[in-house]
Amino acid sequence: MFTAADFIPNPYTSTIENGNFEWSAPSNIALVKYWGKKDNQIPANPSVSFTLNNCKTITKLAFSKKENQENFSFDLLFEGKPKEDFKPKIQKFLERVEVYLPFLKGYHFTIDTQNTFPHSSGIASSASGMAALAMNFMSLEKLLNPEMTDEYFYQKASFLARLGSGSACRSVKGKVVVWGNQANIEGSSDLFGVEFPYTIHDNFKKYQDTILLVDKGEKQVSSTVGHDLMHNHPYAERRFAQAHENLDKLIAIFENGNLDEFIKVVESEALTLHAMMMTSMPYFILMKPNTLQIINAIWKFRQETQIPVCFTLDAGANVHVLYPENVSEKVLQFIQDELVVFCQNGQYICDKIGEGAIAL
């Protein structure tokens, strides 16, 4: 059984003065939701996600050795321009991971990051952003410790990404990623995400995700605050048990390709996530009227056509429309005909299952 201490390195065997790396890491969309966490970004329940392909963060890390090793030293650029308001989040991340990356105060870093999707479009950029940063730091550690195995490299990258943003650990490697200890999933861990280890039916291998941008404004309640509200939540324990049950159901569904059962689990999970928000104290609603219009339109379309399209939601108003590749044409036509009207400025993003982080 892994513990966090397994990721504290032995003294490094090599040295390096300067250099740079560049990685892209995608966003991901949870099918079984994680909502509620313990100390050190440990999830209160397991989750499983589809890794996305097009919505990603591209981060370049330049590093050079410095004399004074008392403090962290970094410049942060977003789309080529200094971005001061991101710096506290990076500072906090460096403080959290320093014990696992003891070289951090020995270098000055320039972190240059950009997204392939509009910033603040309501698509979680913390997952892709923290995953991309973790990949870069691990690339540097691999130079300092050339004996590192690939398996350890990816596990530790996922572990570090989690300390920046919980769901970021699901953006490192694999098409379908499980995060959180689950009795029936071999190798699953609260500390990092793992590739779903069992058979995945062809039905799910090229799944599409069209993201309808209903509301691009800042959320009135941050995810961090939302997670904390699960601590004294009247339905928390039942919810955590339900997540385990739904993940077990998905093991069978992924193997047998049953799209009807998949839809039931995924939509129920999305609505349960928002039900937890509506029943916490203080309570809040992140859905917008147009979110509900879209959900009702999807239900009606599915009933009338028998096309296996469904929705899921993150902690926000935007709707992820999920469907197998072989019905793409009909679903995209439906989106254009009936759903675009509910999107802010008619905006939506076409995405699909991807593989995880890529070195550029």
C-alpha positions, -999 to +999 in steps of 0.1 A: +000+000+000+014+034-010+019+061+015+028+098+008+062+091+022+070+068-008+072+100-029+099+116-008+130+111-029+164+099-019+193+123-024+196+131-061+225+114-081+228+141-109+229+179-112+216+202-138+221+240-142+193+251-165+169+239-191+132+238-201+103+215-207+069+218-222+038+196-215+002+197-224-024+182-200-061+179-206-092+187-186-113+157-175-150+151-168-160+130-139-187+103-144-189+094-107-183+127-089-160+135-061-175+160-037-161+163-002-125+159+009-104+151+039-071+167+048-043+170+022-067+167-007-078+132+001-112+125-015-141+115+007-153+091-021-138+076-052-144+090-087-139+080-123-135+103-153-132+105-190-100+123-200-107+150-225-086+156-257-091+192-269-096+212-237-061+214-224-034+235-207+000+239-224+027+248-199+064+256-206+088+255-176+122+271-178+145+267-149+180+280-139+200+273-107+202+302-083+225+312-054+200+321-027+180+289-018+159+303+010+127+310-009+107+299-039+114+321-069+092+321-100+077+342-127+042+333-140+030+341-175-004+334-188-006+335-226+027+353-226+018+381-201+026+383-164-004+371-144+000+382-108-034+369-095-024+333-103+008+335-083-007+328-048-021+295-060+013+285-074+030+296-043+007+275-021+012+245-045+051+248-042+047+249-004+026+218-004+049+198-026+083+209-015+088+179+008+084+157-023+104+179-047+133+192-025+150+209-054+123+236-058+141+264-039+173+257-058+160+271-091+143+301-105+114+291-126+095+308-154+061+292-159+045+301-191+010+287-195-019+289-219-053+272-224-068+259-256-102+269-243-114+304-231-102+312-196-131+315-171-153+297-197-165+276-167-143+247-178-121+236-149-086+248-159-072+240-124-072+203-133-054+207-166-031+235-153-019+217-122-014+184-142+007+202-168+028+219-141+033+186-122+045+169-155+071+196-159+084+193-124+086+156-127+106+159-160+131+180-140+132+155-112+138+127-137+170+146-148+181+147-112+173+110-107+178+093-141+170+058-126+134+068-121+109+043-138+081+055-160+055+040-137+069+060-107+071+091-129+034+091-138+022+080-103+042+108-086+030+133-113-006+124-105+001+126-067+017+161-071-011+173-093-037+162-067-020+185-041-026+214-065-062+205-075-078+173-065-093+164-099-059+172-116-047+138-106-072+124-132-056+144-160-022+127-162-025+094-179-052+072-194-085+075-212-106+065-182-091+073-148-101+062-113-091+083-082-099+071-047-097+038-029-123+013-043-123-023-031-131-038-065-105-017-085-070-031-084-043-005-076-068+023-069-056+049-044-066+081-026-032+094-034-032+094-072-053+086-102-049+052-120-059+041-154-091+020-153-075-015-152-103-036-167-119-041-201-135-012-218-162-020-244-158-005-279-189+016-272-169+038-249-136+040-266-143+070-288-169+088-266-177+124-275-182+153-251-197+185-264-195+212-237-223+237-238-211+270-223-242+281-205-226+306-181-190+318-183-191+340-152-173+333-119-191+307-098-206+323-067-193+294-046-158+280-051-153+243-053-131+244-023-159+260-002-184+235-017-162+205-007-159+218+028-197+220+032-198+182+030-183+179+065-215+183+084-238+175+055-270+156+065-267+132+035-229+130+032-224+094+044-251+080+022-237+100-007-202+086-002-216+050-001-236+057-033-204+068-051-188+034-043-220+016-055-221+036-088-184+030-095-190-007-090-219-005-115-196+012-140-171-016-138-197-040-153-211-013-177-177-005-191-172-043-198-206-051-213-212-018-232-247-012-218-254+024-228-288+026-211-273+017-177-244+041-184-268+069-189-287+062-157-255+062-136-240+093-152-271+115-151-280+104-116-244+113-104-246+147-120-279+155-104-268+141-070-237+164-071-260+194-074-285+180-049-256+180-024-251+217-030-288+225-027-290+206+007-258+218+024-258+246+049-254+273+036-271+260+005-265+271-031-274+265-067-249+265-095-273+255-123-289+282-143-323+282-159-307+273-193-290+243-177-324+229-169-338+238-204-309+218-219-314+188-196-351+187-204-344+190-242-319+161-240-344+139-222-371+147-248-347+141-277-335+108-262-370+095-256-382+104-291-352+091-311-338+064-288-303+079-295-281+072-264-271+108-256-269+120-220-256+149-199-233+154-170-224+185-150-194+197-131-197+221-102-211+248-124-238+256-150-222+242-181-235+210-196-214+182-210-233+163-236-219+127-238-225+103-267-208+075-287-190+085-319-214+066-342-243+090-334-222+122-337-239+136-367-274+134-353-264+147-319-245+176-333-274+185-355-297+184-324-273+206-305-272+232-333-310+230-338-322+230-302-294+236-276-271+264-289-299+289-282-293+282-244-255+288-246-239+321-238-231+338-271-240+305-288-207+290-276-199+253-273-168+232-275-166+198-293-143+174-274-138+136-271-119+111-250-081+116-249-051+099-235-037+123-209-006+145-206+018+148-236+054+160-237+058+187-264 
